[in-house]
Amino acid sequence: MEQLDLFNPFGAPVYHAVTVSSTMDESRLLAEQGLPHGTVFTADFQEAGRGRGRSRLWLADRGKNLFFTILLRYQKIEDIPQAITLKAGLAIARAIEDFAPPLANTVQVKWPNDIMIGDKKISGILTEGDGKQVFIGIGVNVAQTEFPAELRSKAGSIAVALGAVGSGAPEPLPAESRFSLLEKILLRLYGELETTKDGGSGSGPWQERLTERLYRKGEQICFIDGAVDSGKEVTGRLTGIGSGGELLIVPTGESEARAFVTGELRVY
């Protein structure tokens, strides 16, 4: 493990390793050692990176993408920012556009924890906590251009997206560019969580800014209510985000939006 010389607006160290089981596991170990609020752990490769649902692994090429977990400490549970995962998603989307300006106005947030360009997932978020500590694990496909057959219709990357708005061929991105993206994400994340209610942008409350880039907003969707394997399907029109981060859907046959606090969109 080494400490990287990167700018972290949280004022905490950024650690890096080549291979780990997951950055979430390593961040928990750092928390036990007393590392401060805002400490970041990043790695070139995760042997057991996971997504929402224990059976969902994050599969990606070694050294081409960004994987990290940030440790956030709070005095009490009430101090934890509301809708922290969605605010992290907003920060990531904005940071990707900072990093790759040709992608401006194309990066969307898929409720509750994915980042999309078109219909391709390029980033995912896993948030865990114990009431006073929150661990936000983030994976972003940066320079990867090839994906396993079973993921080709679902997964994308910044390099592939840049190619799609340019020559059509994936844009070559150096492996070290992922650390530049990390700095931009940390800056945006700090703005969303620790400055003002509008993320320090002066462009309106976070719910409004998130709704503007909400994936499938205004469309007819199929939603799985509750756990990913619950089997409880709701069809209807996705209308926006509630004040606490709830997903608002007008179910088919109804006239008023209903708020959902857990679940996910069925896309594939």
Secondary structure, DSSP 8 states (H G I E B T S, - for coil): -EE-----TTS--EEEEEEES-HHHHHHHHHHTT--TT-EEEEEEESS-B-SSTT-B----TTTSEEEEEEEE-SSGGGS-TTHHHHHHHHHHHHHHHH-GGGTTTEEEETTTEEEETTEEEEEEEEEE-SSEEEEEEEE--S-----GGGTTTB--HHHHHHHTTTSS-----TTHHHHHHHHHHHHHHHHHHT-TTTTSSS--HHHHHHHTBTTTTSEEEEEESSTT---EEEEEEEEE-TTS-EEEEETT-SS-EEESSEEEE--
